Amino acid sequence: MAKFELKLPKMGESVAEATITSWLKEVGDAIEADEAVLEIATDKVDSEVPSEVDGVLVEVLFNVDDVVQVGQTIAIIETEGGSDEVESAPKSESVKESAPVAEVSKTVTAAQETAAPVVSSDDRFYSPLVKNMAKEEGVSQSELDAISGTGKDGRVTKNDMLGYLENRSAAPKAQPAQQAAPKQAEKPKATPVIASGDDEIIEMSRMGKLIAHHMVESVQTSAHVQSFIEADVTKIWNWRKKVKDGFMKREGENLTFTPIFMEAIAKALRDFPMMNISLQGDTIIKKKHINLGMAAALGDGNLIVPVIKDADQLNLVGMTKKVNDLANRARLNQLKPDDIQGGTYTVTNVGTFGSIMGTPIINQPQVGILALGAIRKVPAVVETPEGDFIGIRYKMFLSHSYDHRVVNGALGGQFVKAVKDYLEAWDSNREI
């Protein structure tokens, strides 16, 4: 019998770790290749980890709610044939063929000891990541035991540790005896919320906590500025009404306004490449590819941002199919980690909820996000060679939030005006 190391796979350029949310297989269960063994959650998306081989699950090295680093071994699967060696995934360096069975046993035992949660004086479990954070930050056992955990069964999570360390760092530090301790401004304490007996207490979901953390972090990172402009989309409204039924019959896809807007935004980004950047410290990274993030609703009401890669290279048919595919899989919670990686600019459709404009928060580390308002039928002044007159037009607001650290008002305003110009110059006779 040979033994195979199931490792946590790479899930995108910015994902370094994941939390185990459930084991779908137990020790002793038979597993087929590509069959899901466990479910994991990252700060981006939930996913499953499949087996790469047929065999039997013989060792589980991590528990539910433990945080695992990409590339770490999470389980051992016994496969048919071969010697008693531990095999690794193709990308990982395998154990030498001459390794004796005893060495394999030591490796597995060591992994179990490293991964096993530590029981404190209060009978609480701590994941390896939490233990490492405590060690690196000098958090004592008594401090760790006193932290209120938000994980399953009161376990302390990474976010609990980050919150504790942030509050801890704000506390006054002891000064050498010969120096006078400078006065430090006290951090304002949040007013405690007192719940009455009639109030309902609702625990935030894991995804809700992550979104809240990212939103606060973005506001604290970027200098948010907004520019607003109104676009006349009457030509687009009438054109879509004319072609959507035929498009559905031919392509089997619903032609919404979103891919039309995405096409215009991709063109504008090509015209203004300094909107398609990221800021890393004092360095600006100018992105070669235009990858549009598209805020989409999840089944539980939260939002996620799948990415349309190389959006400027797609025609309208391709853009429509991509938009519909990502939106449908987001609603069914079937997005893969790669679907939400690599975005360079984000679009959110606040008009879906009836809002005519908004002030969206930038999706870090990008520098801009565009909110699409609801399309309204309004009276407007129409200019013609024969003179001006009042007509009924379809209009919408475009709300552009951008990072004023690197995007000035001129660039932010010119970009959103370019999107408006592309929309208003729509060819009413365009074939699709």
Secondary structure by P-SEA (a helix, b strand, c coil): cbbbbbccccccccccbbbbccccccccccccccccccccccccbbbbbbbcccccccccccccccccccccccbbbbbcccccccccccccccccccccaaaaaaaaaaaaaaabbbbccccccccaaaaaaaaaacccaaaaaacccccccccccaaaaaaaaaaaaacccccccccccccccccccccbbbbcccbbbbbbcaaaaaaaaaaaaaaaccbbbbbbbbbbaaaaaaaaaacaaaaaaaccccccaaaaaaaaaaaaaaacccccccccccbbbbbccbbbbbbbbccccbbbbbbbcccccccaaaaaaaaaaaaaaaaaccccccccccccbbbbcccccccccccccccccccbbbbbccccbbbbbbbcccbbbbbbbbbbbbbbbbccccccaaaaaaaaaaaaaaaaaccccccc
